[in-house]
Amino acid sequence: MSAKIRIGIVGYGNLGRGVEAAIAQNPDMDLAAVFTRRGPGALKLQSAAPVHHIDDVAGFKGRIDVMILCGGSKNDLPEQGPALAALFNTVDSFDTHARIPAYFEAVNQSAEPGGNTALISVGWDPGLFSLNRLFGEVVLPQGATYTFWGKGLSQGHSDAVRRVPGVKGAVQYTLPVQAAVERVRSGSLPQLSTREKHTRDCYVVLEQGADAAQVEHAIVTMPDYFADYDTTVNFITEEELAREHAAMPHGGFVIRSGTTGGGNDQVVEYSLKLGSNPEFTSSVLVAYARAAYRLNQLGQTGAKTVFDVPPGMLSPKTPAALRKELL
């Protein structure tokens, strides 16, 4: 049996814990180490993997096959992505859509000289939904693509709210506007603005002495996250946050509506209903870690996205098994 793929985790929040759990479901992988900005002794892992401080990560070059980066897109990954791609093969879930092209270039400039492969923006959106948008466009070139998210808790947007000065704790839910979804499913090809498709609900615990009006203004005007949406900010207690908002469900739809050459209307829909957003995203990251390792073995270095990965590379099964069982 070939050696297991040695995985490292950077960051041990909800996503990092999900990656640890997902690795346990993949027998061809081994969790080699977890890296944290906190004191390593403060972490309680589900496994027996060693924990190290992030400052010591460079010493593990050559001892980890793929590093899975579990930091936030707003502040962590813009620094960690390029820095760690210079040392390791990496996979991350950078999800600020408007900044993906610039992030790709920054990571590519670090990964390529080091001979490393870095898969960026992996998850379900960006990620699996991105693939389904592509499939819809190429099969139905005459048409329109619509993406709806929720109802669900967004990790990236929640993290962005928590970083607003005066916020002690927060979660953010994305809600599709149901009337807009039904218009799309009808095949009528409506033109919908960002604001018409979704609303955003924030539940915020304030730091003591924080100005609620200032915090609300900072949230609803935040570029890339809330400025283009009807956003409601609800101020609640810490107890309410813990009691009512601990679960992290999510989901959504990608719908391609179009007309084929004979003039027939066609609608393709892909949907997800997730009991745990971070656990599902983590499971996608782990599958793509396998692909990152394989791509690197073939000499395909630099930054890559889900568009650059042959689907068979995600599976632990052989090409022959895939042809027999799934084709």
One Martini backbone bead per residue (centre of mass of N, CA, C, O) as a GRO file, in nm:
protein
  327
    1MET     BB    1   0.097   0.036   0.021
    2SER     BB    2   0.076   0.350   0.004
    3ALA     BB    3   0.143   0.634   0.121
    4LYS     BB    4   0.024   0.873   0.302
    5ILE     BB    5  -0.123   1.172   0.313
    6ARG     BB    6   0.017   1.464   0.444
    7ILE     BB    7  -0.158   1.665   0.673
    8GLY     BB    8  -0.217   2.012   0.728
    9ILE     BB    9  -0.329   2.254   0.976
   10VAL     BB   10  -0.447   2.598   0.954
   11GLY     BB   11  -0.635   2.633   1.192
   12TYR     BB   12  -0.882   2.585   1.485
   13GLY     BB   13  -1.172   2.601   1.398
   14ASN     BB   14  -1.442   2.500   1.240
   15LEU     BB   15  -1.278   2.412   0.990
   16GLY     BB   16  -1.047   2.255   1.125
   17ARG     BB   17  -1.230   2.047   1.263
   18GLY     BB   18  -1.354   1.943   0.999
   19VAL     BB   19  -1.093   1.838   0.873
   20GLU     BB   20  -1.024   1.634   1.087
   21ALA     BB   21  -1.284   1.463   1.045
   22ALA     BB   22  -1.241   1.406   0.736
   23ILE     BB   23  -0.974   1.251   0.749
   24ALA     BB   24  -1.102   1.005   0.906
   25GLN     BB   25  -1.266   0.929   0.617
   26ASN     BB   26  -0.960   0.905   0.484
   27PRO     BB   27  -0.735   0.644   0.449
   28ASP     BB   28  -0.511   0.814   0.259
   29MET     BB   29  -0.483   0.986   0.529
   30ASP     BB   30  -0.280   1.215   0.742
   31LEU     BB   31  -0.246   1.384   1.042
   32ALA     BB   32   0.043   1.560   1.116
   33ALA     BB   33  -0.064   1.871   1.180
   34VAL     BB   34  -0.121   2.162   1.390
   35PHE     BB   35  -0.172   2.517   1.338
   36THR     BB   36  -0.127   2.803   1.567
   37ARG     BB   37  -0.168   3.117   1.739
   38ARG     BB   38  -0.196   2.974   1.976
   39GLY     BB   39  -0.152   2.789   2.233
   40PRO     BB   40  -0.098   2.461   2.189
   41GLY     BB   41  -0.209   2.368   2.481
   42ALA     BB   42  -0.515   2.483   2.429
   43LEU     BB   43  -0.571   2.249   2.245
   44LYS     BB   44  -0.849   2.022   2.157
   45LEU     BB   45  -0.841   1.738   2.003
   46GLN     BB   46  -0.974   1.452   1.835
   47SER     BB   47  -0.682   1.377   1.808
   48ALA     BB   48  -0.316   1.288   1.815
   49ALA     BB   49  -0.212   1.533   1.699
   50PRO     BB   50   0.009   1.768   1.665
   51VAL     BB   51   0.092   2.092   1.809
   52HIS     BB   52   0.169   2.414   1.660
   53HIS     BB   53   0.313   2.696   1.597
   54ILE     BB   54   0.307   2.904   1.327
   55ASP     BB   55   0.613   2.997   1.354
   56ASP     BB   56   0.706   2.673   1.289
   57VAL     BB   57   0.626   2.589   0.989
   58ALA     BB   58   0.894   2.589   0.817
   59GLY     BB   59   1.011   2.316   0.958
   60PHE     BB   60   0.791   2.132   0.765
   61LYS     BB   61   0.935   2.119   0.520
   62GLY     BB   62   0.881   1.798   0.368
   63ARG     BB   63   0.653   1.681   0.601
   64ILE     BB   64   0.422   1.803   0.412
   65ASP     BB   65   0.204   1.770   0.145
   66VAL     BB   66  -0.062   1.927   0.267
   67MET     BB   67  -0.200   2.247   0.326
   68ILE     BB   68  -0.476   2.348   0.523
   69LEU     BB   69  -0.653   2.651   0.507
   70CYS     BB   70  -0.861   2.794   0.796
   71GLY     BB   71  -0.896   3.082   0.742
   72GLY     BB   72  -0.991   3.391   0.677
   73SER     BB   73  -1.061   3.606   0.402
   74LYS     BB   74  -1.014   3.898   0.514
   75ASN     BB   75  -0.717   3.846   0.687
   76ASP     BB   76  -0.563   3.570   0.660
   77LEU     BB   77  -0.525   3.466   0.356
   78PRO     BB   78  -0.376   3.709   0.222
   79GLU     BB   79  -0.119   3.614   0.387
   80GLN     BB   80  -0.104   3.294   0.408
   81GLY     BB   81  -0.124   3.195   0.122
   82PRO     BB   82   0.146   3.300  -0.001
   83ALA     BB   83   0.338   3.209   0.226
   84LEU     BB   84   0.266   2.891   0.217
   85ALA     BB   85   0.305   2.840  -0.097
   86ALA     BB   86   0.624   2.860  -0.074
   87LEU     BB   87   0.634   2.571   0.107
   88PHE     BB   88   0.352   2.445   0.006
   89ASN     BB   89   0.098   2.264  -0.045
   90THR     BB   90  -0.236   2.401  -0.108
   91VAL     BB   91  -0.558   2.469   0.061
   92ASP     BB   92  -0.847   2.683   0.010
   93SER     BB   93  -1.149   2.917   0.100
   94PHE     BB   94  -1.155   3.162  -0.067
   95ASP     BB   95  -1.468   3.392  -0.074
   96THR     BB   96  -1.397   3.667  -0.223
   97HIS     BB   97  -1.499   3.707  -0.528
   98ALA     BB   98  -1.378   3.995  -0.616
   99ARG     BB   99  -1.065   3.885  -0.516
  100ILE     BB  100  -0.963   3.631  -0.666
  101PRO     BB  101  -0.768   3.726  -0.892
  102ALA     BB  102  -0.559   3.859  -0.696
  103TYR     BB  103  -0.510   3.611  -0.520
  104PHE     BB  104  -0.409   3.422  -0.736
  105GLU     BB  105  -0.154   3.586  -0.811
  106ALA     BB  106  -0.019   3.584  -0.532
  107VAL     BB  107   0.000   3.274  -0.505
  108ASN     BB  108   0.146   3.208  -0.770
  109GLN     BB  109   0.411   3.372  -0.709
  110SER     BB  110   0.481   3.165  -0.472
  111ALA     BB  111   0.444   2.868  -0.581
  112GLU     BB  112   0.612   2.839  -0.843
  113PRO     BB  113   0.912   2.870  -0.735
  114GLY     BB  114   0.859   2.620  -0.518
  115GLY     BB  115   0.693   2.382  -0.661
  116ASN     BB  116   0.390   2.443  -0.598
  117THR     BB  117   0.046   2.362  -0.510
  118ALA     BB  118  -0.248   2.587  -0.533
  119LEU     BB  119  -0.569   2.567  -0.403
  120ILE     BB  120  -0.828   2.788  -0.460
  121SER     BB  121  -1.145   2.838  -0.371
  122VAL     BB  122  -1.253   2.595  -0.185
  123GLY     BB  123  -1.586   2.447  -0.202
  124TRP     BB  124  -1.917   2.544  -0.270
  125ASP     BB  125  -1.885   2.882  -0.246
  126PRO     BB  126  -1.656   2.847  -0.389
  127GLY     BB  127  -1.668   2.557  -0.632
  128LEU     BB  128  -1.920   2.361  -0.691
  129PHE     BB  129  -2.086   2.599  -0.806
  130SER     BB  130  -1.885   2.679  -1.023
  131LEU     BB  131  -1.911   2.420  -1.189
  132ASN     BB  132  -2.221   2.447  -1.239
  133ARG     BB  133  -2.202   2.707  -1.397
  134LEU     BB  134  -2.028   2.591  -1.622
  135PHE     BB  135  -2.210   2.360  -1.717
  136GLY     BB  136  -2.451   2.538  -1.792
  137GLU     BB  137  -2.309   2.716  -2.011
  138VAL     BB  138  -2.204   2.487  -2.208
  139VAL     BB  139  -2.490   2.350  -2.258
  140LEU     BB  140  -2.638   2.655  -2.226
  141PRO     BB  141  -2.549   2.924  -2.406
  142GLN     BB  142  -2.860   3.000  -2.410
  143GLY     BB  143  -2.877   3.206  -2.122
  144ALA     BB  144  -2.901   3.180  -1.754
  145THR     BB  145  -2.747   3.244  -1.435
  146TYR     BB  146  -2.832   3.131  -1.096
  147THR     BB  147  -2.763   3.231  -0.752
  148PHE     BB  148  -2.850   3.079  -0.438
  149TRP     BB  149  -2.855   3.150  -0.085
  150GLY     BB  150  -2.998   2.950   0.135
  151LYS     BB  151  -3.073   2.926   0.431
  152GLY     BB  152  -2.778   3.068   0.604
  153LEU     BB  153  -2.466   3.041   0.749
  154SER     BB  154  -2.198   3.265   0.712
  155GLN     BB  155  -1.870   3.255   0.776
  156GLY     BB  156  -1.742   3.500   0.631
  157HIS     BB  157  -1.955   3.714   0.723
  158SER     BB  158  -1.933   3.663   1.025
  159ASP     BB  159  -1.634   3.735   1.045
  160ALA     BB  160  -1.666   4.028   0.945
  161VAL     BB  161  -1.847   4.121   1.179
  162ARG     BB  162  -1.651   4.044   1.420
  163ARG     BB  163  -1.433   4.274   1.309
  164VAL     BB  164  -1.599   4.488   1.418
  165PRO     BB  165  -1.594   4.742   1.607
  166GLY     BB  166  -1.782   4.635   1.904
  167VAL     BB  167  -1.775   4.327   1.849
  168LYS     BB  168  -1.818   4.015   2.020
  169GLY     BB  169  -2.059   3.880   1.849
  170ALA     BB  170  -2.156   3.679   1.546
  171VAL     BB  171  -2.411   3.638   1.289
  172GLN     BB  172  -2.491   3.536   0.940
  173TYR     BB  173  -2.772   3.547   0.718
  174THR     BB  174  -2.881   3.400   0.420
  175LEU     BB  175  -3.158   3.504   0.200
  176PRO     BB  176  -3.373   3.409  -0.019
  177VAL     BB  177  -3.589   3.528  -0.260
  178GLN     BB  178  -3.859   3.350  -0.342
  179ALA     BB  179  -3.973   3.504  -0.587
  180ALA     BB  180  -3.709   3.485  -0.751
  181VAL     BB  181  -3.685   3.178  -0.770
  182GLU     BB  182  -3.955   3.128  -0.922
  183ARG     BB  183  -3.887   3.295  -1.173
  184VAL     BB  184  -3.650   3.115  -1.260
  185ARG     BB  185  -3.799   2.832  -1.270
  186SER     BB  186  -3.994   2.927  -1.511
  187GLY     BB  187  -3.797   3.044  -1.755
  188SER     BB  188  -3.803   3.383  -1.783
  189LEU     BB  189  -3.534   3.537  -1.751
  190PRO     BB  190  -3.463   3.728  -1.527
  191GLN     BB  191  -3.362   4.048  -1.411
  192LEU     BB  192  -3.137   4.055  -1.132
  193SER     BB  193  -3.045   4.195  -0.860
  194THR     BB  194  -2.875   4.158  -0.581
  195ARG     BB  195  -3.110   4.271  -0.398
  196GLU     BB  196  -3.341   4.075  -0.519
  197LYS     BB  197  -3.214   3.783  -0.420
  198HIS     BB  198  -3.113   3.898  -0.129
  199THR     BB  199  -3.077   3.872   0.221
  200ARG     BB  200  -2.946   4.010   0.542
  201ASP     BB  201  -2.881   3.865   0.869
  202CYS     BB  202  -2.786   4.008   1.182
  203TYR     BB  203  -2.628   3.886   1.490
  204VAL     BB  204  -2.542   4.098   1.773
  205VAL     BB  205  -2.274   4.141   2.004
  206LEU     BB  206  -2.181   4.378   2.224
  207GLU     BB  207  -1.966   4.566   2.349
  208GLN     BB  208  -1.893   4.736   2.607
  209GLY     BB  209  -1.991   5.066   2.503
  210ALA     BB  210  -2.099   5.034   2.237
  211ASP     BB  211  -2.214   5.167   1.931
  212ALA     BB  212  -2.481   5.067   1.757
  213ALA     BB  213  -2.490   5.265   1.515
  214GLN     BB  214  -2.196   5.228   1.425
  215VAL     BB  215  -2.204   4.926   1.378
  216GLU     BB  216  -2.433   4.920   1.172
  217HIS     BB  217  -2.296   5.100   0.961
  218ALA     BB  218  -2.041   4.923   0.917
  219ILE     BB  219  -2.198   4.683   0.804
  220VAL     BB  220  -2.399   4.799   0.572
  221THR     BB  221  -2.124   4.940   0.421
  222MET     BB  222  -1.970   4.687   0.344
  223PRO     BB  223  -1.772   4.590   0.119
  224ASP     BB  224  -1.856   4.277  -0.049
  225TYR     BB  225  -2.091   4.210   0.180
  226PHE     BB  226  -2.346   4.458   0.233
  227ALA     BB  227  -2.395   4.711   0.041
  228ASP     BB  228  -2.582   4.531  -0.185
  229TYR     BB  229  -2.785   4.486   0.062
  230ASP     BB  230  -3.046   4.394   0.256
  231THR     BB  231  -2.974   4.481   0.595
  232THR     BB  232  -3.007   4.325   0.915
  233VAL     BB  233  -2.965   4.440   1.257
  234ASN     BB  234  -2.936   4.236   1.548
  235PHE     BB  235  -2.954   4.279   1.896
  236ILE     BB  236  -2.796   4.061   2.133
  237THR     BB  237  -2.720   3.820   2.346
  238GLU     BB  238  -2.504   3.583   2.440
  239GLU     BB  239  -2.721   3.374   2.511
  240GLU     BB  240  -2.871   3.383   2.241
  241LEU     BB  241  -2.638   3.303   2.061
  242ALA     BB  242  -2.589   3.022   2.194
  243ARG     BB  243  -2.890   2.913   2.172
  244GLU     BB  244  -2.983   3.008   1.855
  245HIS     BB  245  -2.664   3.012   1.687
  246ALA     BB  246  -2.482   2.736   1.675
  247ALA     BB  247  -2.571   2.649   1.422
  248MET     BB  248  -2.456   2.566   1.057
  249PRO     BB  249  -2.645   2.620   0.824
  250HIS     BB  250  -2.698   2.551   0.464
  251GLY     BB  251  -2.720   2.662   0.109
  252GLY     BB  252  -2.854   2.607  -0.234
  253PHE     BB  253  -2.853   2.741  -0.582
  254VAL     BB  254  -2.814   2.633  -0.925
  255ILE     BB  255  -2.940   2.804  -1.220
  256ARG     BB  256  -3.010   2.699  -1.558
  257SER     BB  257  -3.151   2.895  -1.819
  258GLY     BB  258  -3.269   2.773  -2.146
  259THR     BB  259  -3.204   2.720  -2.505
  260THR     BB  260  -3.218   2.510  -2.751
  261GLY     BB  261  -3.190   2.464  -3.095
  262GLY     BB  262  -3.516   2.376  -3.110
  263GLY     BB  263  -3.663   2.575  -2.881
  264ASN     BB  264  -3.617   2.449  -2.599
  265ASP     BB  265  -3.677   2.450  -2.274
  266GLN     BB  266  -3.421   2.469  -2.006
  267VAL     BB  267  -3.361   2.331  -1.668
  268VAL     BB  268  -3.094   2.360  -1.432
  269GLU     BB  269  -3.041   2.201  -1.102
  270TYR     BB  270  -2.845   2.277  -0.807
  271SER     BB  271  -2.833   2.140  -0.469
  272LEU     BB  272  -2.809   2.239  -0.114
  273LYS     BB  273  -2.832   2.074   0.221
  274LEU     BB  274  -2.691   2.191   0.528
  275GLY     BB  275  -2.609   2.113   0.859
  276SER     BB  276  -2.286   2.188   0.798
  277ASN     BB  277  -2.086   2.406   0.663
  278PRO     BB  278  -1.792   2.342   0.769
  279GLU     BB  279  -1.799   2.032   0.719
  280PHE     BB  280  -1.845   2.044   0.415
  281THR     BB  281  -1.611   2.225   0.333
  282SER     BB  282  -1.395   2.038   0.451
  283SER     BB  283  -1.456   1.796   0.262
  284VAL     BB  284  -1.370   1.944   0.008
  285LEU     BB  285  -1.080   2.013   0.086
  286VAL     BB  286  -0.982   1.718   0.117
  287ALA     BB  287  -1.030   1.626  -0.173
  288TYR     BB  288  -0.837   1.855  -0.293
  289ALA     BB  289  -0.578   1.759  -0.156
  290ARG     BB  290  -0.543   1.515  -0.331
  291ALA     BB  291  -0.516   1.675  -0.596
  292ALA     BB  292  -0.272   1.848  -0.521
  293TYR     BB  293  -0.078   1.614  -0.489
  294ARG     BB  294  -0.110   1.495  -0.777
  295LEU     BB  295  -0.034   1.743  -0.941
  296ASN     BB  296   0.251   1.770  -0.821
  297GLN     BB  297   0.352   1.490  -0.919
  298LEU     BB  298   0.304   1.605  -1.230
  299GLY     BB  299   0.413   1.921  -1.228
  300GLN     BB  300   0.159   2.105  -1.136
  301THR     BB  301   0.208   2.432  -1.077
  302GLY     BB  302   0.067   2.657  -0.881
  303ALA     BB  303  -0.217   2.809  -0.924
  304LYS     BB  304  -0.553   2.685  -0.860
  305THR     BB  305  -0.868   2.559  -0.958
  306VAL     BB  306  -1.150   2.375  -1.009
  307PHE     BB  307  -1.109   2.405  -1.328
  308ASP     BB  308  -0.810   2.238  -1.312
  309VAL     BB  309  -0.959   1.970  -1.204
  310PRO     BB  310  -0.985   1.654  -1.237
  311PRO     BB  311  -1.227   1.464  -1.096
  312GLY     BB  312  -1.063   1.196  -1.045
  313MET     BB  313  -0.856   1.333  -0.834
  314LEU     BB  314  -1.063   1.325  -0.584
  315SER     BB  315  -1.034   1.019  -0.586
  316PRO     BB  316  -0.926   0.711  -0.445
  317LYS     BB  317  -0.991   0.589  -0.699
  318THR     BB  318  -0.951   0.439  -0.977
  319PRO     BB  319  -1.010   0.476  -1.302
  320ALA     BB  320  -1.133   0.191  -1.334
  321ALA     BB  321  -1.339   0.213  -1.103
  322LEU     BB  322  -1.491   0.460  -1.210
  323ARG     BB  323  -1.584   0.334  -1.477
  324LYS     BB  324  -1.744   0.096  -1.342
  325GLU     BB  325  -1.919   0.262  -1.106
  326LEU     BB  326  -1.992   0.577  -1.239
  327LEU     BB  327  -2.027   0.587  -1.566
   0.00000   0.00000   0.00000
